[in-house]
Amino acid sequence: MQRYSRWNRVFGLLAVAALLVMPVAAQNGTVKVMTYNVNEGSDFLEVLSAQTPAEFVAAVQITLNAVDASNPPLRMQAVAHQIAINQPDLVGLQEVSTWLVGPPSNPVVRYDMLQELVAALAAQGQKYKVVGIVPEFQLAGPLPDLTNYVFLQDTDVMLARDEPGMGIANVQWGIFPTLLPVSTPGGSFNVTRGWGSADVTLHGQPFRFIVTHLESYVAQAPATLLIQEAQAYELATGPANTNMPVVIAGDFNADALGKDASIATWHEMMNLGFTDAWWTRYPNAAAAPTWPLLDSSANNATAFQRIDYIWTKGNVRPLNLSQAGAAHQDKTGGLWPSDHAGVRAHLQFGHN
């Protein structure tokens, strides 16, 4: 798919958020955070495996069909419910995507997952504001009629609960220097990955909150692990390099359970001085895998890798953690809210 650049509003949102004071409720010395990859609706396997232009065009249609079948508006209602359950102060989201379909000169928005999620939160009585949007990869490809195209903008998003008690400043975002190059019959592009950060003050305790999404590891392409490890290092030595305590909410695509070689990235983060909040709080508990939740399963969660994390650094202690959207009763219309389980964490700051 080709890169698509009709997204100035996305790139501009963080610039206007240079200094915000956004109220968020929290108990003294504690904060509730959450990470959730909400699933853009496709893994693009057909597009990436296409060998000819005809296969590529057919794959674009298959991709759009998969996104339609995933029912983003319904799933965003379910994600909003998972957020509402414990009302986290800060939420880091990945794969919050906008899909457009139509002629290149005037495509029409088919799904705006951020708008759908914010509307669903409001409908459920939850007051959240968008702190920042991280623009990630942009893709475009023709449908079989060769007149209409499918356009995608993938983003990470940071939300804050709109209640008194929290200040947010120094909102920033960046793109990792190391990216995965991809070639298809429809063109070549880099899979853009990045991070967003904000300096938070809660009851006089400053810390930095970061949202990110690292590159996927593919066993058949060993270089993907090197790219993932490089992005983890760039995150640790870039936005996470601060004297303040750090909280990172992210899909790292690195399996802490050791089901593949990506556990190396988990060890890298530990060696760089970060703490896996789940592992720290529940070292002897169940594995709690977060991916993949497959809709073909009628009742049971199908996840077998733990790749979604709350990482911390500094005087931060995890009080408790839980998964979101991984129980059978969390399904709606036969669909999981996402192919990932979310992770909730209740953290205490200033712990020695």
Secondary structure as GFF3:
##gff-version 3
##sequence-region A 1 352
A	DSSP	alpha_helix	8	13	.	.	.	ID=ss1
A	DSSP	three_ten_helix	15	17	.	.	.	ID=ss2
A	DSSP	beta_strand	19	20	.	.	.	ID=ss3
A	DSSP	beta_strand	30	37	.	.	.	ID=ss4
A	DSSP	alpha_helix	45	49	.	.	.	ID=ss5
A	DSSP	alpha_helix	53	70	.	.	.	ID=ss6
A	DSSP	alpha_helix	72	86	.	.	.	ID=ss7
A	DSSP	beta_strand	90	102	.	.	.	ID=ss8
A	DSSP	beta_strand	108	112	.	.	.	ID=ss9
A	DSSP	alpha_helix	113	123	.	.	.	ID=ss10
A	DSSP	beta_strand	128	142	.	.	.	ID=ss11
A	DSSP	beta_strand	149	161	.	.	.	ID=ss12
A	DSSP	beta_strand	166	175	.	.	.	ID=ss13
A	DSSP	beta_strand	180	184	.	.	.	ID=ss14
A	DSSP	beta_strand	187	191	.	.	.	ID=ss15
A	DSSP	beta_strand	194	202	.	.	.	ID=ss16
A	DSSP	beta_strand	205	213	.	.	.	ID=ss17
A	DSSP	alpha_helix	223	237	.	.	.	ID=ss18
A	DSSP	beta_strand	246	251	.	.	.	ID=ss19
A	DSSP	alpha_helix	263	271	.	.	.	ID=ss20
A	DSSP	beta_strand	275	276	.	.	.	ID=ss21
A	DSSP	alpha_helix	277	281	.	.	.	ID=ss22
A	DSSP	beta_strand	308	313	.	.	.	ID=ss23
A	DSSP	beta_strand	316	324	.	.	.	ID=ss24
A	DSSP	three_ten_helix	328	330	.	.	.	ID=ss25
A	DSSP	beta_strand	342	349	.	.	.	ID=ss26
###
